[in-house]
């Protein structure tokens, strides 16, 4: 946004005005009770004429319910379930499971969501994409959280060369074909590399991962690591050229 963030209140007819904006592209949406309740419109503002944008209120869903369980099918209490609106900006909704592993959320704006779940000593899991229609009960969502796996490893540098301050490692979930916002760490686990070259990636689901060594966003080296539920695996060394 060229002019930074701004806000305005609607009048009794739902109209609003932003003044003194710099020319450029802006994203506009409406918030009600701290929730984004409209579509997010991208508009081009010019210096020579006013720009009109119409926002449409998104209908709310009636109810979304589900359960979080272990791989053995036992309920997980106090798990955190996060709903991330796929086309929203900062549209994140969280709920916790009860003693029976059940969760429910009401008045969720309709639309497409990523659902992510996590719990203590359990992997953070991307449960999938879900389309929630307005004024309906969406029931039967079942999310399985395996015991968390861990990858530990070390970055090997040329003799006498220190590890760069911005060295980091990240993993890409197997067969992932999507990108999640900040709350969606399940597809791109991240850790800084210590001064001694060691790193530790935690809260992983079982599977095969590519561990990437990056410096300032550039991939320097990569290794493939397979982890099983609940285990800690030592990765082959990543080498700094």
Secondary structure as GFF3:
##gff-version 3
##sequence-region A 1 241
A	DSSP	beta_strand	24	28	.	.	.	ID=ss1
A	DSSP	beta_strand	31	32	.	.	.	ID=ss2
A	DSSP	beta_strand	35	36	.	.	.	ID=ss3
A	DSSP	beta_strand	41	45	.	.	.	ID=ss4
A	DSSP	beta_strand	63	69	.	.	.	ID=ss5
A	DSSP	beta_strand	80	85	.	.	.	ID=ss6
A	DSSP	beta_strand	92	96	.	.	.	ID=ss7
A	DSSP	beta_strand	102	106	.	.	.	ID=ss8
A	DSSP	beta_strand	111	118	.	.	.	ID=ss9
A	DSSP	beta_strand	125	132	.	.	.	ID=ss10
A	DSSP	beta_strand	137	144	.	.	.	ID=ss11
A	DSSP	beta_strand	149	156	.	.	.	ID=ss12
A	DSSP	beta_strand	167	172	.	.	.	ID=ss13
A	DSSP	three_ten_helix	185	187	.	.	.	ID=ss14
A	DSSP	beta_strand	190	192	.	.	.	ID=ss15
A	DSSP	beta_strand	198	204	.	.	.	ID=ss16
A	DSSP	beta_strand	207	215	.	.	.	ID=ss17
A	DSSP	beta_strand	218	227	.	.	.	ID=ss18
A	DSSP	beta_strand	232	234	.	.	.	ID=ss19
A	DSSP	beta_strand	238	239	.	.	.	ID=ss20
###
